Amino acid sequence: MACHYLVKLHEARGDKIMIFCDHIFALKEYARKLGIPYISGEVGDRERTNIISHFRDGTEINTIVFSRVGDTSIDIPNANVII
């Protein structure tokens, strides 16, 4: 509930939000319930690149849920909220 509240609050402000979650089941549930994409080890490189580029350069994706794969080598300077 707290995650949902924070996402809705920051999306209403126009923020770009990254949610990190180490538990894959919880990650998928957050993504499903919030209606947002997720990136984990099982997501292919092409889909990952597509999600990140739409997040970084567009307005249709403002929130992404990441597993541990997002802990390193992610360069998204316009993300301004991390949960």
N, C-alpha and C positions, 0 to 999 in steps of 0.2 A: 504494500500500500504506500509506503514511503517513497519507493522508487517511482511508482506511478504518479504520485503527487508532484515530485520534483521534475519529472519529465514534462508533465502538462504545464507546470509553472514556467519552466524555462523555454519550452516551445512557444508559449504565448508571448514571450519576450523576443522571439526570433533568434534564440541562441542555437548553437550547434553543439550537440550533446554526445558524449562518448560514455557508454556504460561498460564497465569491466566486470566480468563474472567468471570465476574459476570453475564453477560447477556447471557442466554442460547441460544437464537436465534443467536447472534453474535458468540458464542462459536462453534456452529454447522457449521456455515458458514465458519469460519476460518478453521476448521478441514476439511471440504469438499473441499474448494478452495486450501488448501495447501496439501491435500492428506495425512493427519496425523490423528492418533486416538485422541479421546477425552474421558475424564472421567467426568461424571456428576452424579447426584443422580439417574438418570434413567438407568445407566449402572450397570449391576449385579456384584456381588462380584467376581465371577469366571473370568469374562471378565476383570474387573479392575485389579485383581491379575496378569492375563496373560499379559496385556498391560504393567504394571509396571515392571514385571520381565523381559520382552523382552527389555524394555527401559534400565533397570539397568544392565542387564547381557549380552545383545546382541548388535548387530550392525544394525539390521534391523529396529529398531525404535529409532530415535535420537531426536524426538520432540513429545511432548504431550501437548494437551490443557486441562486445568483443570478448572472446575467451583469451587464454594466455597468448595466443598468436598475435594479439594486438599489443603485447607488452614491449615488444622491441621492433625497431625499424619501421614505425608508422610515423609519417610526416604529414600531419594535418594541422597546419598553423591556424586555420580559421575555427577550429574547435575551441570553444571557450568555457565549456562545462564538462567536468569529469565526475561520474558517479561510480 
